[in-house]
Amino acid sequence: MPKVILQISYEVPPGEREAYLTLAKEMRAQFVDVRKKDYSVYEVKGKKNAFVEEFVCKSMEEYDALEDDLDEKSEELVNRLEALLKEGKAKYTTLMEI
């Protein structure tokens, strides 16, 4: 079954960097340890405060369920993240294995 990768790219204002890094640790614990997702967060090389979250899904069904099966804690973390985004913008890229 082909894998599906969701990448979410965004920037945070310099004054929010520390708050974001703390939140990123909470998100990793929630999505990896609790939700058992293949999830990582990266900072873009050479572009401080620009980050990419990546979910690797084993199937299209798992990908489709990412947003639908968020629990209360996951939703709270996503809402906190959205409040930190520079200009409130994020770019979503979905990659499908061939």
Biopython code that builds the backbone (N, CA, C, O; Angstrom):
import numpy as np
from Bio.PDB.StructureBuilder import StructureBuilder

atoms = [
    (1, "MET", "N", (0.846, -1.179, 0.000)),
    (1, "MET", "CA", (0.000, 0.000, 0.000)),
    (1, "MET", "C", (0.894, 1.245, 0.000)),
    (1, "MET", "O", (1.792, 1.351, 0.834)),
    (2, "PRO", "N", (0.664, 2.181, -0.914)),
    (2, "PRO", "CA", (1.513, 3.378, -0.987)),
    (2, "PRO", "C", (1.363, 4.272, 0.243)),
    (2, "PRO", "O", (0.273, 4.432, 0.791)),
    (3, "LYS", "N", (2.485, 4.845, 0.657)),
    (3, "LYS", "CA", (2.480, 5.777, 1.782)),
    (3, "LYS", "C", (2.002, 7.151, 1.306)),
    (3, "LYS", "O", (2.085, 7.483, 0.124)),
    (4, "VAL", "N", (1.506, 7.931, 2.252)),
    (4, "VAL", "CA", (1.098, 9.309, 2.001)),
    (4, "VAL", "C", (1.780, 10.171, 3.053)),
    (4, "VAL", "O", (1.735, 9.865, 4.245)),
    (5, "ILE", "N", (2.412, 11.252, 2.604)),
    (5, "ILE", "CA", (3.103, 12.162, 3.516)),
    (5, "ILE", "C", (2.410, 13.510, 3.481)),
    (5, "ILE", "O", (2.164, 14.070, 2.413)),
    (6, "LEU", "N", (2.100, 14.022, 4.658)),
    (6, "LEU", "CA", (1.540, 15.365, 4.791)),
    (6, "LEU", "C", (2.614, 16.247, 5.410)),
    (6, "LEU", "O", (3.136, 15.951, 6.485)),
    (7, "GLN", "N", (2.938, 17.342, 4.711)),
    (7, "GLN", "CA", (3.887, 18.310, 5.228)),
    (7, "GLN", "C", (3.165, 19.641, 5.425)),
    (7, "GLN", "O", (2.454, 20.119, 4.541)),
    (8, "ILE", "N", (3.363, 20.217, 6.589)),
    (8, "ILE", "CA", (2.743, 21.500, 6.929)),
    (8, "ILE", "C", (3.883, 22.478, 7.211)),
    (8, "ILE", "O", (4.627, 22.316, 8.178)),
    (9, "SER", "N", (4.010, 23.494, 6.355)),
    (9, "SER", "CA", (5.101, 24.465, 6.454)),
    (9, "SER", "C", (4.564, 25.796, 6.951)),
    (9, "SER", "O", (3.483, 26.229, 6.550)),
    (10, "TYR", "N", (5.327, 26.444, 7.831)),
    (10, "TYR", "CA", (4.900, 27.734, 8.365)),
    (10, "TYR", "C", (6.065, 28.418, 9.039)),
    (10, "TYR", "O", (7.117, 27.822, 9.268)),
    (11, "GLU", "N", (5.855, 29.690, 9.354)),
    (11, "GLU", "CA", (6.831, 30.471, 10.108)),
    (11, "GLU", "C", (6.174, 30.979, 11.380)),
    (11, "GLU", "O", (4.957, 31.150, 11.451)),
    (12, "VAL", "N", (7.007, 31.216, 12.378)),
    (12, "VAL", "CA", (6.532, 31.861, 13.605)),
    (12, "VAL", "C", (7.326, 33.150, 13.793)),
    (12, "VAL", "O", (8.501, 33.204, 13.432)),
    (13, "PRO", "N", (6.710, 34.180, 14.348)),
    (13, "PRO", "CA", (7.434, 35.428, 14.600)),
    (13, "PRO", "C", (8.596, 35.179, 15.566)),
    (13, "PRO", "O", (8.495, 34.318, 16.440)),
    (14, "PRO", "N", (9.702, 35.927, 15.417)),
    (14, "PRO", "CA", (10.862, 35.732, 16.293)),
    (14, "PRO", "C", (10.513, 35.766, 17.781)),
    (14, "PRO", "O", (11.082, 35.000, 18.559)),
    (15, "GLY", "N", (9.603, 36.628, 18.187)),
    (15, "GLY", "CA", (9.228, 36.740, 19.594)),
    (15, "GLY", "C", (8.450, 35.542, 20.124)),
    (15, "GLY", "O", (8.272, 35.401, 21.333)),
    (16, "GLU", "N", (7.988, 34.682, 19.225)),
    (16, "GLU", "CA", (7.214, 33.494, 19.615)),
    (16, "GLU", "C", (8.033, 32.207, 19.533)),
    (16, "GLU", "O", (7.505, 31.123, 19.781)),
    (17, "ARG", "N", (9.305, 32.316, 19.192)),
    (17, "ARG", "CA", (10.133, 31.127, 18.981)),
    (17, "ARG", "C", (10.155, 30.195, 20.193)),
    (17, "ARG", "O", (9.926, 28.994, 20.048)),
    (18, "GLU", "N", (10.422, 30.721, 21.365)),
    (18, "GLU", "CA", (10.514, 29.872, 22.554)),
    (18, "GLU", "C", (9.179, 29.209, 22.873)),
    (18, "GLU", "O", (9.134, 28.029, 23.218)),
    (19, "ALA", "N", (8.094, 29.971, 22.756)),
    (19, "ALA", "CA", (6.759, 29.396, 22.982)),
    (19, "ALA", "C", (6.497, 28.287, 21.960)),
    (19, "ALA", "O", (5.933, 27.246, 22.296)),
    (20, "TYR", "N", (6.909, 28.518, 20.712)),
    (20, "TYR", "CA", (6.712, 27.498, 19.672)),
    (20, "TYR", "C", (7.523, 26.238, 19.981)),
    (20, "TYR", "O", (6.998, 25.129, 19.881)),
    (21, "LEU", "N", (8.787, 26.395, 20.353)),
    (21, "LEU", "CA", (9.637, 25.227, 20.626)),
    (21, "LEU", "C", (9.072, 24.389, 21.774)),
    (21, "LEU", "O", (9.136, 23.160, 21.739)),
    (22, "THR", "N", (8.525, 25.049, 22.780)),
    (22, "THR", "CA", (7.878, 24.329, 23.875)),
    (22, "THR", "C", (6.646, 23.585, 23.362)),
    (22, "THR", "O", (6.427, 22.422, 23.701)),
    (23, "LEU", "N", (5.850, 24.263, 22.548)),
    (23, "LEU", "CA", (4.654, 23.645, 21.972)),
    (23, "LEU", "C", (5.031, 22.473, 21.064)),
    (23, "LEU", "O", (4.361, 21.441, 21.081)),
    (24, "ALA", "N", (6.096, 22.622, 20.274)),
    (24, "ALA", "CA", (6.526, 21.547, 19.368)),
    (24, "ALA", "C", (6.870, 20.277, 20.156)),
    (24, "ALA", "O", (6.573, 19.172, 19.703)),
    (25, "LYS", "N", (7.487, 20.426, 21.317)),
    (25, "LYS", "CA", (7.793, 19.267, 22.160)),
    (25, "LYS", "C", (6.514, 18.602, 22.654)),
    (25, "LYS", "O", (6.421, 17.374, 22.680)),
    (26, "GLU", "N", (5.530, 19.407, 23.043)),
    (26, "GLU", "CA", (4.245, 18.863, 23.486)),
    (26, "GLU", "C", (3.544, 18.132, 22.340)),
    (26, "GLU", "O", (2.960, 17.065, 22.532)),
    (27, "MET", "N", (3.613, 18.724, 21.147)),
    (27, "MET", "CA", (2.961, 18.110, 19.991)),
    (27, "MET", "C", (3.629, 16.779, 19.648)),
    (27, "MET", "O", (2.948, 15.799, 19.345)),
    (28, "ARG", "N", (4.942, 16.747, 19.697)),
    (28, "ARG", "CA", (5.650, 15.493, 19.408)),
    (28, "ARG", "C", (5.245, 14.412, 20.412)),
    (28, "ARG", "O", (4.972, 13.274, 20.030)),
    (29, "ALA", "N", (5.209, 14.768, 21.683)),
    (29, "ALA", "CA", (4.809, 13.795, 22.704)),
    (29, "ALA", "C", (3.385, 13.302, 22.439)),
    (29, "ALA", "O", (3.113, 12.107, 22.553)),
    (30, "GLN", "N", (2.487, 14.206, 22.092)),
    (30, "GLN", "CA", (1.095, 13.832, 21.857)),
    (30, "GLN", "C", (0.948, 12.946, 20.616)),
    (30, "GLN", "O", (0.314, 11.893, 20.673)),
    (31, "PHE", "N", (1.537, 13.377, 19.500)),
    (31, "PHE", "CA", (1.328, 12.645, 18.255)),
    (31, "PHE", "C", (2.143, 11.355, 18.166)),
    (31, "PHE", "O", (1.671, 10.367, 17.604)),
    (32, "VAL", "N", (3.354, 11.352, 18.710)),
    (32, "VAL", "CA", (4.197, 10.151, 18.624)),
    (32, "VAL", "C", (3.919, 9.197, 19.789)),
    (32, "VAL", "O", (3.624, 8.021, 19.575)),
    (33, "ASP", "N", (4.012, 9.699, 21.004)),
    (33, "ASP", "CA", (3.899, 8.826, 22.171)),
    (33, "ASP", "C", (2.461, 8.395, 22.467)),
    (33, "ASP", "O", (2.212, 7.230, 22.779)),
    (34, "VAL", "N", (1.527, 9.326, 22.371)),
    (34, "VAL", "CA", (0.134, 9.024, 22.724)),
    (34, "VAL", "C", (-0.646, 8.504, 21.522)),
    (34, "VAL", "O", (-1.305, 7.468, 21.610)),
    (35, "ARG", "N", (-0.576, 9.219, 20.399)),
    (35, "ARG", "CA", (-1.384, 8.873, 19.228)),
    (35, "ARG", "C", (-0.717, 7.846, 18.315)),
    (35, "ARG", "O", (-1.357, 7.307, 17.413)),
    (36, "LYS", "N", (0.579, 7.574, 18.551)),
    (36, "LYS", "CA", (1.330, 6.569, 17.789)),
    (36, "LYS", "C", (1.420, 6.901, 16.295)),
    (36, "LYS", "O", (1.357, 6.009, 15.449)),
    (37, "LYS", "N", (1.567, 8.184, 15.983)),
    (37, "LYS", "CA", (1.712, 8.638, 14.601)),
    (37, "LYS", "C", (3.195, 8.724, 14.245)),
    (37, "LYS", "O", (4.042, 8.928, 15.115)),
    (38, "ASP", "N", (3.499, 8.567, 12.958)),
    (38, "ASP", "CA", (4.847, 8.796, 12.447)),
    (38, "ASP", "C", (4.917, 10.290, 12.152)),
    (38, "ASP", "O", (4.509, 10.740, 11.082)),
    (39, "TYR", "N", (5.435, 11.051, 13.105)),
    (39, "TYR", "CA", (5.361, 12.512, 13.090)),
    (39, "TYR", "C", (6.713, 13.100, 13.445)),
    (39, "TYR", "O", (7.380, 12.640, 14.372)),
    (40, "SER", "N", (7.116, 14.128, 12.696)),
    (40, "SER", "CA", (8.368, 14.826, 12.973)),
    (40, "SER", "C", (8.178, 16.313, 12.744)),
    (40, "SER", "O", (7.278, 16.727, 12.014)),
    (41, "VAL", "N", (9.034, 17.120, 13.376)),
    (41, "VAL", "CA", (9.053, 18.563, 13.158)),
    (41, "VAL", "C", (10.485, 18.951, 12.819)),
    (41, "VAL", "O", (11.432, 18.517, 13.474)),
    (42, "TYR", "N", (10.629, 19.775, 11.787)),
    (42, "TYR", "CA", (11.940, 20.213, 11.319)),
    (42, "TYR", "C", (11.983, 21.733, 11.248)),
    (42, "TYR", "O", (10.964, 22.386, 11.023)),
    (43, "GLU", "N", (13.185, 22.290, 11.445)),
    (43, "GLU", "CA", (13.394, 23.705, 11.149)),
    (43, "GLU", "C", (14.101, 23.772, 9.805)),
    (43, "GLU", "O", (15.027, 23.004, 9.542)),
    (44, "VAL", "N", (13.663, 24.691, 8.957)),
    (44, "VAL", "CA", (14.228, 24.828, 7.620)),
    (44, "VAL", "C", (15.648, 25.372, 7.738)),
    (44, "VAL", "O", (15.870, 26.407, 8.366)),
    (45, "LYS", "N", (16.603, 24.677, 7.136)),
    (45, "LYS", "CA", (18.006, 25.092, 7.190)),
    (45, "LYS", "C", (18.169, 26.471, 6.549)),
    (45, "LYS", "O", (17.716, 26.711, 5.430)),
    (46, "GLY", "N", (18.817, 27.357, 7.274)),
    (46, "GLY", "CA", (19.094, 28.690, 6.766)),
    (46, "GLY", "C", (17.922, 29.658, 6.855)),
    (46, "GLY", "O", (18.018, 30.789, 6.378)),
    (47, "LYS", "N", (16.831, 29.233, 7.452)),
    (47, "LYS", "CA", (15.652, 30.098, 7.564)),
    (47, "LYS", "C", (15.098, 29.974, 8.987)),
    (47, "LYS", "O", (14.171, 29.205, 9.243)),
    (48, "LYS", "N", (15.675, 30.730, 9.886)),
    (48, "LYS", "CA", (15.283, 30.654, 11.290)),
    (48, "LYS", "C", (13.797, 30.962, 11.451)),
    (48, "LYS", "O", (13.253, 31.860, 10.809)),
    (49, "ASN", "N", (13.167, 30.198, 12.316)),
    (49, "ASN", "CA", (11.742, 30.332, 12.641)),
    (49, "ASN", "C", (10.812, 29.855, 11.528)),
    (49, "ASN", "O", (9.621, 30.165, 11.543)),
    (50, "ALA", "N", (11.345, 29.104, 10.566)),
    (50, "ALA", "CA", (10.524, 28.456, 9.539)),
    (50, "ALA", "C", (10.568, 26.955, 9.830)),
    (50, "ALA", "O", (11.646, 26.373, 9.955)),
    (51, "PHE", "N", (9.404, 26.338, 9.935)),
    (51, "PHE", "CA", (9.317, 24.942, 10.366)),
    (51, "PHE", "C", (8.444, 24.127, 9.417)),
    (51, "PHE", "O", (7.606, 24.662, 8.691)),
    (52, "VAL", "N", (8.670, 22.819, 9.449)),
    (52, "VAL", "CA", (7.860, 21.878, 8.676)),
    (52, "VAL", "C", (7.490, 20.720, 9.596)),
    (52, "VAL", "O", (8.357, 20.086, 10.197)),
    (53, "GLU", "N", (6.204, 20.459, 9.695)),
    (53, "GLU", "CA", (5.722, 19.260, 10.378)),
    (53, "GLU", "C", (5.494, 18.206, 9.310)),
    (53, "GLU", "O", (5.079, 18.518, 8.194)),
    (54, "GLU", "N", (5.768, 16.960, 9.660)),
    (54, "GLU", "CA", (5.579, 15.883, 8.681)),
    (54, "GLU", "C", (4.898, 14.687, 9.339)),
    (54, "GLU", "O", (5.349, 14.173, 10.362)),
    (55, "PHE", "N", (3.809, 14.267, 8.727)),
    (55, "PHE", "CA", (3.122, 13.039, 9.101)),
    (55, "PHE", "C", (3.339, 12.043, 7.971)),
    (55, "PHE", "O", (3.062, 12.354, 6.812)),
    (56, "VAL", "N", (3.828, 10.851, 8.291)),
    (56, "VAL", "CA", (3.965, 9.783, 7.300)),
    (56, "VAL", "C", (2.879, 8.754, 7.609)),
    (56, "VAL", "O", (2.864, 8.142, 8.677)),
    (57, "CYS", "N", (1.975, 8.582, 6.651)),
    (57, "CYS", "CA", (0.843, 7.670, 6.823)),
    (57, "CYS", "C", (1.065, 6.412, 5.992)),
    (57, "CYS", "O", (1.568, 6.478, 4.871)),
    (58, "LYS", "N", (0.694, 5.287, 6.542)),
    (58, "LYS", "CA", (0.895, 4.006, 5.863)),
    (58, "LYS", "C", (-0.099, 3.773, 4.733)),
    (58, "LYS", "O", (0.100, 2.883, 3.906)),
    (59, "SER", "N", (-1.173, 4.572, 4.691)),
    (59, "SER", "CA", (-2.203, 4.384, 3.668)),
    (59, "SER", "C", (-2.995, 5.675, 3.499)),
    (59, "SER", "O", (-2.897, 6.594, 4.312)),
    (60, "MET", "N", (-3.778, 5.723, 2.432)),
    (60, "MET", "CA", (-4.655, 6.870, 2.205)),
    (60, "MET", "C", (-5.719, 6.941, 3.300)),
    (60, "MET", "O", (-6.147, 8.030, 3.682)),
    (61, "GLU", "N", (-6.141, 5.792, 3.800)),
    (61, "GLU", "CA", (-7.141, 5.763, 4.867)),
    (61, "GLU", "C", (-6.602, 6.419, 6.140)),
    (61, "GLU", "O", (-7.306, 7.186, 6.797)),
    (62, "GLU", "N", (-5.353, 6.114, 6.478)),
    (62, "GLU", "CA", (-4.744, 6.738, 7.660)),
    (62, "GLU", "C", (-4.619, 8.241, 7.451)),
    (62, "GLU", "O", (-4.875, 9.023, 8.367)),
    (63, "TYR", "N", (-4.227, 8.644, 6.253)),
    (63, "TYR", "CA", (-4.124, 10.074, 5.927)),
    (63, "TYR", "C", (-5.489, 10.752, 6.066)),
    (63, "TYR", "O", (-5.604, 11.799, 6.702)),
    (64, "ASP", "N", (-6.516, 10.154, 5.472)),
    (64, "ASP", "CA", (-7.861, 10.729, 5.524)),
    (64, "ASP", "C", (-8.355, 10.877, 6.958)),
    (64, "ASP", "O", (-9.135, 11.784, 7.250)),
    (65, "ALA", "N", (-7.918, 10.014, 7.844)),
    (65, "ALA", "CA", (-8.379, 10.024, 9.231)),
    (65, "ALA", "C", (-7.599, 10.994, 10.121)),
    (65, "ALA", "O", (-7.993, 11.220, 11.265)),
    (66, "LEU", "N", (-6.499, 11.573, 9.622)),
    (66, "LEU", "CA", (-5.671, 12.437, 10.463)),
    (66, "LEU", "C", (-6.478, 13.533, 11.147)),
    (66, "LEU", "O", (-6.396, 13.699, 12.364)),
    (67, "GLU", "N", (-7.240, 14.266, 10.387)),
    (67, "GLU", "CA", (-7.985, 15.389, 10.951)),
    (67, "GLU", "C", (-9.262, 14.932, 11.640)),
    (67, "GLU", "O", (-9.687, 15.520, 12.635)),
    (68, "ASP", "N", (-9.868, 13.881, 11.105)),
    (68, "ASP", "CA", (-11.151, 13.421, 11.631)),
    (68, "ASP", "C", (-11.053, 12.786, 13.017)),
    (68, "ASP", "O", (-12.009, 12.836, 13.790)),
    (69, "ASP", "N", (-9.910, 12.193, 13.331)),
    (69, "ASP", "CA", (-9.826, 11.468, 14.604)),
    (69, "ASP", "C", (-8.991, 12.187, 15.666)),
    (69, "ASP", "O", (-8.414, 11.542, 16.542)),
    (70, "LEU", "N", (-8.924, 13.525, 15.590)),
    (70, "LEU", "CA", (-8.199, 14.272, 16.616)),
    (70, "LEU", "C", (-8.941, 14.190, 17.947)),
    (70, "LEU", "O", (-10.156, 14.378, 18.011)),
    (71, "ASP", "N", (-8.188, 13.906, 19.006)),
    (71, "ASP", "CA", (-8.796, 13.920, 20.328)),
    (71, "ASP", "C", (-8.737, 15.351, 20.886)),
    (71, "ASP", "O", (-8.196, 16.252, 20.245)),
    (72, "GLU", "N", (-9.290, 15.541, 22.064)),
    (72, "GLU", "CA", (-9.383, 16.879, 22.650)),
    (72, "GLU", "C", (-8.008, 17.522, 22.846)),
    (72, "GLU", "O", (-7.837, 18.704, 22.548)),
    (73, "LYS", "N", (-7.040, 16.773, 23.336)),
    (73, "LYS", "CA", (-5.691, 17.306, 23.568)),
    (73, "LYS", "C", (-5.033, 17.699, 22.252)),
    (73, "LYS", "O", (-4.405, 18.755, 22.167)),
    (74, "SER", "N", (-5.167, 16.865, 21.226)),
    (74, "SER", "CA", (-4.578, 17.171, 19.919)),
    (74, "SER", "C", (-5.180, 18.442, 19.342)),
    (74, "SER", "O", (-4.458, 19.284, 18.809)),
    (75, "GLU", "N", (-6.490, 18.589, 19.442)),
    (75, "GLU", "CA", (-7.162, 19.797, 18.948)),
    (75, "GLU", "C", (-6.672, 21.038, 19.682)),
    (75, "GLU", "O", (-6.463, 22.085, 19.070)),
    (76, "GLU", "N", (-6.489, 20.921, 20.987)),
    (76, "GLU", "CA", (-6.010, 22.054, 21.778)),
    (76, "GLU", "C", (-4.607, 22.463, 21.326)),
    (76, "GLU", "O", (-4.318, 23.655, 21.223)),
    (77, "LEU", "N", (-3.733, 21.488, 21.054)),
    (77, "LEU", "CA", (-2.381, 21.787, 20.596)),
    (77, "LEU", "C", (-2.397, 22.455, 19.220)),
    (77, "LEU", "O", (-1.664, 23.417, 18.990)),
    (78, "VAL", "N", (-3.217, 21.956, 18.318)),
    (78, "VAL", "CA", (-3.325, 22.540, 16.980)),
    (78, "VAL", "C", (-3.841, 23.977, 17.076)),
    (78, "VAL", "O", (-3.354, 24.853, 16.361)),
    (79, "ASN", "N", (-4.806, 24.225, 17.936)),
    (79, "ASN", "CA", (-5.325, 25.587, 18.112)),
    (79, "ASN", "C", (-4.259, 26.527, 18.663)),
    (79, "ASN", "O", (-4.171, 27.682, 18.247)),
    (80, "ARG", "N", (-3.456, 26.037, 19.590)),
    (80, "ARG", "CA", (-2.352, 26.854, 20.130)),
    (80, "ARG", "C", (-1.334, 27.155, 19.041)),
    (80, "ARG", "O", (-0.807, 28.265, 18.967)),
    (81, "LEU", "N", (-1.056, 26.167, 18.195)),
    (81, "LEU", "CA", (-0.115, 26.378, 17.098)),
    (81, "LEU", "C", (-0.648, 27.448, 16.144)),
    (81, "LEU", "O", (0.083, 28.364, 15.769)),
    (82, "GLU", "N", (-1.902, 27.337, 15.755)),
    (82, "GLU", "CA", (-2.484, 28.293, 14.814)),
    (82, "GLU", "C", (-2.379, 29.722, 15.330)),
    (82, "GLU", "O", (-2.227, 30.653, 14.538)),
    (83, "ALA", "N", (-2.458, 29.911, 16.637)),
    (83, "ALA", "CA", (-2.350, 31.238, 17.239)),
    (83, "ALA", "C", (-0.931, 31.800, 17.144)),
    (83, "ALA", "O", (-0.743, 33.013, 17.234)),
    (84, "LEU", "N", (0.069, 30.932, 16.962)),
    (84, "LEU", "CA", (1.463, 31.373, 16.892)),
    (84, "LEU", "C", (1.953, 31.640, 15.470)),
    (84, "LEU", "O", (3.003, 32.260, 15.298)),
    (85, "LEU", "N", (1.238, 31.200, 14.469)),
    (85, "LEU", "CA", (1.719, 31.290, 13.093)),
    (85, "LEU", "C", (1.862, 32.732, 12.615)),
    (85, "LEU", "O", (1.008, 33.581, 12.870)),
    (86, "LYS", "N", (2.960, 32.978, 11.919)),
    (86, "LYS", "CA", (3.191, 34.292, 11.324)),
    (86, "LYS", "C", (2.115, 34.538, 10.273)),
    (86, "LYS", "O", (1.951, 33.750, 9.342)),
    (87, "GLU", "N", (1.390, 35.634, 10.431)),
    (87, "GLU", "CA", (0.293, 36.008, 9.530)),
    (87, "GLU", "C", (-0.800, 34.938, 9.461)),
    (87, "GLU", "O", (-1.629, 34.958, 8.552)),
    (88, "GLY", "N", (-0.802, 34.003, 10.421)),
    (88, "GLY", "CA", (-1.825, 32.967, 10.466)),
    (88, "GLY", "C", (-1.814, 32.019, 9.285)),
    (88, "GLY", "O", (-2.822, 31.375, 8.995)),
    (89, "LYS", "N", (-0.671, 31.926, 8.594)),
    (89, "LYS", "CA", (-0.608, 31.141, 7.359)),
    (89, "LYS", "C", (0.230, 29.874, 7.513)),
    (89, "LYS", "O", (1.257, 29.857, 8.190)),
    (90, "ALA", "N", (-0.251, 28.812, 6.856)),
    (90, "ALA", "CA", (0.497, 27.565, 6.755)),
    (90, "ALA", "C", (0.283, 27.015, 5.347)),
    (90, "ALA", "O", (-0.765, 27.232, 4.738)),
    (91, "LYS", "N", (1.278, 26.309, 4.842)),
    (91, "LYS", "CA", (1.177, 25.688, 3.522)),
    (91, "LYS", "C", (1.126, 24.177, 3.723)),
    (91, "LYS", "O", (1.950, 23.608, 4.439)),
    (92, "TYR", "N", (0.148, 23.534, 3.084)),
    (92, "TYR", "CA", (-0.030, 22.097, 3.206)),
    (92, "TYR", "C", (0.395, 21.425, 1.897)),
    (92, "TYR", "O", (-0.033, 21.829, 0.816)),
    (93, "THR", "N", (1.237, 20.400, 2.007)),
    (93, "THR", "CA", (1.669, 19.634, 0.841)),
    (93, "THR", "C", (1.410, 18.159, 1.139)),
    (93, "THR", "O", (1.813, 17.650, 2.185)),
    (94, "THR", "N", (0.737, 17.480, 0.216)),
    (94, "THR", "CA", (0.478, 16.063, 0.355)),
    (94, "THR", "C", (1.249, 15.323, -0.723)),
    (94, "THR", "O", (1.096, 15.604, -1.912)),
    (95, "LEU", "N", (2.081, 14.372, -0.301)),
    (95, "LEU", "CA", (2.896, 13.575, -1.207)),
    (95, "LEU", "C", (2.396, 12.137, -1.199)),
    (95, "LEU", "O", (2.181, 11.552, -0.137)),
    (96, "MET", "N", (2.213, 11.571, -2.395)),
    (96, "MET", "CA", (1.734, 10.200, -2.495)),
    (96, "MET", "C", (2.830, 9.338, -3.136)),
    (96, "MET", "O", (3.334, 9.651, -4.215)),
    (97, "GLU", "N", (3.180, 8.267, -2.460)),
    (97, "GLU", "CA", (4.210, 7.349, -2.944)),
    (97, "GLU", "C", (3.750, 6.698, -4.246)),
    (97, "GLU", "O", (2.588, 6.320, -4.395)),
    (98, "ILE", "N", (4.699, 6.576, -5.191)),
    (98, "ILE", "CA", (4.357, 5.908, -6.458)),
    (98, "ILE", "C", (5.021, 4.552, -6.548)),
    (98, "ILE", "O", (4.849, 3.846, -7.541)),
]
sb = StructureBuilder()
sb.init_structure("model")
sb.init_model(0)
sb.init_chain("A")
sb.init_seg("    ")
for serial, (resi, resn, name, xyz) in enumerate(atoms, 1):
    if name == "N":
        sb.init_residue(resn, " ", resi, " ")
    sb.init_atom(name, np.array(xyz, "f"), 0.0, 1.0, " ", f" {name:<3s}", serial, name[0])
structure = sb.get_structure()
